[in-house]
Amino acid sequence: MYAITVSCAANILGFVKKEDYSFGNKESAVKAFEPYARKYNVTVEEFAKRIMDKASEKNVPVVKALLKDYNLNPKHTVLVGGGGGSAAIVPYLAKYMGMNYKIAKNAEVISPIGVALAMVRDMVERTISNPTDEDILKIKREAENAVIDAGAAPGTVEVHVEIDTQRNIVRAIAVGTTELRTKDLMQKKLSDDELIKRASKVMEIKEENASVVGDTGYITIVRGKVTEKKLWGLLNKTSHPLTVIDREGVIRLQRKSGEVYKISIKNYDSEMEKAVESLTIYSDGGKEIPDVFLMYGKRMIDLSGLIDVNQIVSLGKVEIQGLDENQKVYAVVSSKSAN
């Protein structure tokens, strides 16, 4: 008994390279495909393409969901292939979705390594009408403790809190990394020039139009300048996209526009409230609170799911408790439309 696979199809279409683990005999694969191609009155290549299209259609929803959940730009997100059959799937999927890709080094054994270096994620959801600050903090701690119990290193845990006022749901999503991954990430640090180069590529601007506007020692905030000409060049519109990148070159946050504020520990309450109010939009329908991200050291606290200034200030204050007064703390504030 024999079966044709996506690896056969990918080899026929030339997506698998000789050095890849899933490289096979193209001539043998073609012979296996010929009866099917005759049956459906298509060429061998067309039949192989149909198989790859079907395989891609199954993967596309997963990739799109991850892009949405982590607010990633498909144009600047790289699909990384791991596993023995990665070269048979990822290159074609990347072409199918118009994305970039690369195959991980030692891809055939990357799966067990990936388990050891994996991100740990957990979510806590509660139905609460008009949640208080204490309710939010309680759910946050519960989610944080859950990922630590699952193996995340305490210092790497980040918690995102969301409030759904229509359904009275408070949701806390905690993400952390294992101790092995933490040690691995500390092996390489990029220079400011390298960080600006990488951030500029993400923002699609020239390097000379980007500059560092904040640095916690591990997380760097890069601000760009984009000038759009309108009405045949008579009017110019300037925007300032923001990219938050860590010293390993990992993009932590992308915004089309926003403001960066350096917050002092001593005057945290007043400065944080002022930062939030600076981009709060008032209208007939009420007020729209901007998305706020608090950063210090290796930590980036996502406060964008909160809907009240007092909640943002209170939850952020809990995060910075115990920090030295000289600790560099930054707030990135942007309107929700700049997402």
N, C-alpha and C positions, 0 to 999 in steps of 0.2 A: 504494500500500500504506500502511495506517495501523496503528498499534498503540496500545492503551490502556496507561496507565502509572499508577504510584502517585501521580504528580503530578495526574493527572486525578481519581483517587479522592479525594485529599486536598482538591482544590478543590471537588468536589461536596459533601463533608462539612463544608466551611467551616473547615478547619484552616489554610488558607493565606490570609494577609492581603494586602491590596492592595499594600502596600509591599514584599512579599517577591518575590524574583527568580523564584520558581516559580509566581507568581500567573498564572492563565489564565482563559479564558472558560468559566464554569461551564455556561452553556446548551449550548455545543458539546460539552462533556464528557458532559453528560446525554444528548444525542442519540446519542453514540457508545456509551453504556452501555445504552441502552434495548433493543437486540436481545438482549444477553446476559441482561438482567434478565428479559425475556419467556421466554427459553429455559429459565432455571432457576426460573421462576415465583416471583420475588422482586421487591422494589422496587429502583429504581436505587440508592437509598441503602444498602440491605442488601447489594447486590452490591459496592458501593464499600467497605463496611465489611469484607466478606470479604477483599477484596484487601489492605486495610490490616492486617488481622489476620495474614494470611500473611506480609506484609513484616515485621511486628513480631516474629513467631515466629522469623524468621531472625536478627534482631538481638538478641533477648533473651539467648541464651547468651553472646554476646560481652560484653554489658554486665554480666551476672552474673559472668562470669569476671574482669572488671576490678575489680568491687566486691570480690570475694573476694581477689584478688591484692594489692590495695592496702588491704584491711581498711577499706572505706568503708561508712558507713551509708546505705542507699538513700534514707531519709527526708530526709537532709541533703546529698545529692549532686545536683548540677545537671547535666543533660545539655545540652551546648552544641552547637548546630548550626552546621556550617560546610560550605560548598559550595553550588552553585547550587540543588540540590534539597533542601537541609536542612529547609526549612519544610514540605516534603511528607512528611518522614519523622519528624523529631524530635518535633513536638508530639503526634502520635498515639502514638508509641512511649512518650513520657513518661506520657501518660494510661493507656496499656495496662499500664505497670509501676507506676503510682502514684507517679511521681517528678516533680520540678520540672524546668523547662527554660527555655532562652532561646536566641535565634538571635543568633549573633555579628554584630557590626557589620561591614558589607561582607562578608557571608557568602559571596557569589558568588566572591570572590577569596581567601577565607581559606585555601584548600588550599595554594597555593604559599607563602603567608606562614607557614602552619603548619609546612611543611617546614623553613623557615629557623629557626623558633623551637622545633623539636621537641626532645623529650627523647631522649637516646641511651641505649640499653640493650643490655647483653650479659651472657651467662651462661657460666660455666666450671664444668664438673662432672667430678669424678674419683672413682674407686672406691678407697677407702683404708680398710684395717682399722685401728681404733684410731689415728686421726689425731693427730699431735703438734701443738703450737703452731706449730712451723715449717712443717708441712704446710699448716695453715690460712692462715698468713700468705702462703705462696707462692701459693696459689690466689687469695687476695684480691688480691695485687699483679697477678696475671695478668689477672683480670677488670677491675681498675682501668685497667691499661695498654690493654686492648682497647677500652674506651669512649673513652679519650683519643685513641687512634689513629683512632677513628671520627668524631672531631670535637668531643667534649665538652671544655669548659673544665676544666682540672685541679682548680681550687678548688671545683668544683660536684659532683664525683663522690662518690657515697655507695654503699657496698658492704654488702650483706646476705649473711651466711653462714649456711647451713643444714647441719645434720648429720643424716643418716638412719642411725641405728645398726643398724637391721634389715637394710638393704641395703648398709651400709658405703659410703654415698655422701656426699661433701662437695661442696656446691654454693655457688658465690659469684655473686651477682647484682649487677651494677654499673649504676648509673643516673647520668647526668650531663646537663647542659644545654649547648647551644651558646653561644658567646660572644655572639652577637646576642641570644639570649634573656636571658642574664645582664644585659646592658646595659638591655634593655627592662624587666626586673623591678625595676630600681633606681629607676625613675622615680617611683614612688608609695609613700609610707609612711604607715601608719595610726597614729593616736594610741592610747594605752592604753585610753581610753574606747571607741573604735571596735573595738578588738580584743576587749575584754570583751563588748561588745554582740554581736559575731559569734560568739564562743565560747559565750555564754549561749544563743544561738539553737540552736546545735548540741547543747548539753547539755540543751536544753528546760527551762531554769530561768530565774528572774528575774535581772536584772542585779545586783541587790543581794546575791544569793547566790553571786556569783562574784568572785574576786579573783586578782591576779597573784602567783604564788609563786616565779617565777623568770624571769630575763630575761638573755639573752646579749648583748643589743644588737641582735640581728636576730631571734632566736627567743624567743617569749614563752610561758611555761607558765601556764595559767589553771586554777585549781581551783574546783570548784563544791561546793555543799552541797545534798543532796537528802534530805528527810525523808519516809519512808513510814509511814503510820499502819496498824497492824494490830490485830486483835481489837477492832474498833469504837472505835479510838482509845486503847485502854488501853496499848498498846505502840507505841513509835516506833523505827523503824530508820533510821539516818543513814548515807549513803554520800557519798563525795567523788569524783565523776568528774573526769577530767583531760582537757584539750584543749591540744595544742601547736599554736601558730599563728605564722606568720612575719609580718613587718612589712607584707607585701603583702596580708595577709588570707587566705593559703592555709593550710588546715588540714593540718598535717603528721602529726598523731597524735591518736587518740581512744581513751580508756580509761574503762571504767565505774567503776574505782577504781584507786588506786595511791598511791605515795609519791614525793616529790621530795626529792632530796638534793643539796646543794651540795658538790662535791668539790674539795678543794684539790690543786693540782699536787704540792706538797711531800709530802703524805701520801696520795697517790693509792691505792697498793696496799691499805693497811689500811682506808681509808674506802670504797673501792669494794667490797672484800670484805664489809665490814659491811653495806653497802646491799643487796647481793645476798642475804646470809644473812637479812636482816630479813624477807623474804617467801618464803624457801625453805620448802616444805612437806615434812615428814617423815611417812612412813606405812609400813605393812607392805610395800608394794610398792617401797620405796626413797624417794628424795627427788625432788621436782619443783622444778626451777630456775625462778624467775620470768623474765618477759620484761624485758630491760634495754635502755634507749635512752640513749646518751651524747650530750650537746649542748654545743657551744661555738661562738661566732661564728655563722657561717651553716650550720654543719655539724650534722647529726643522724645519729649512727652507730647502726644497728640491730644489736643483739647478741642479739636474741630467738631466733635459730636455734641458738645454742650450748647445750650440755647440761651444761657443767661450770663451776664457779665459777672455776677457774684459767684456763680458756680465755677467759672473759669479761673477767677482769682483764687477762690478757696482751694480748688483741687490742685492748682499749680503751687500754692503755698505749702501744701502737704508734701509735694515732691521735693521742694528745696529746703525743707526743715533740716537743720543740723549742718548746712553748708557753711564754709568759712565766708566771712564778709567780703573777702577779696576774690571769691570764686566768680569766674566770668559766666554770666547768664544772659542768653539772648532770647528774644521773642520774635518769631516770624509771624506777621499778621497779613492776611490777604482776604479779599472778598471771595465769597463762594463761587462767583462767576469766573474767578481766575484759576479755578481748579484745573 
